[in-house]
Amino acid sequence: MRTNASAPREFTGRHMALVMVLFFGTIISVNLTMAYFANSSWSGLVVENSYVASQHFDAVTRAREAEQARGWTLATDYADGVITVDLKDEAGKPLYPKAITATVGHPVNGNFDREVTFSRRADGLYAAETDLTPGRWEAKFTVEARDLSPWHQAVRFSVR
C-alpha cells in the first residue's frame, strides 16, 4: 500500500528567525500602542488623597448635580495673554455673576498654579490676564452668583 504523503518540511534557521521576529514584533507593537494611549489619554491627578475624597463623594456629587441642573455654560478662549470667559444661562442669555475666579495650572504639576480674577469687559465677556507657556493647561472656575451657591466648572485647553 502506497500513500501519497510527502516528507515533513524541515524547520530551518530561517523559520526560527521568522518566529522570533513575529513574536517580538507583536510584543513591541502592543507595548508601543499601549504607551501611546497611556501618554495621550492620562491627564493627571484628580485628587491628592483618594481616601479623603471618598469620604465626601456623595455630598460632592449632589452639589455637582445641582450645579449642572442650572444649565449654565461657560466657554473660554486664550489669546495674547488673556483668558476670556463667556458665561450663559440655560436660555443662552448672558449671566452677570458677583465674581468669577479661576485656578489656572498644568493638570499634573501644581508648581505652575495661579489664581486669576475675571473682570467684565464692555462686550459682556469676562477677561483675566495671565501669561501661559505652550502646553496643556486646566482652568478650574468658580462663579459666585447672587443668592446661589458657587458654581464650578473645569476646562482643559492647549496653548500653542
Secondary structure, 3 states (H helix, E strand, C coil): CCCCCCCCCCCCHHHHHHHHHHHHHHHHHHHHHHHHHHHHHCCCCCCCCHHHHHHCHHHHHHHHHHHHHCCCEEEEEEECCEEEEEEECCCCCECCCCEEEEEEEECCEEEEEEEEEEEECCCCCEEEECCCCCEEEEEEEEEECCCCCCEEEEEEEEEC
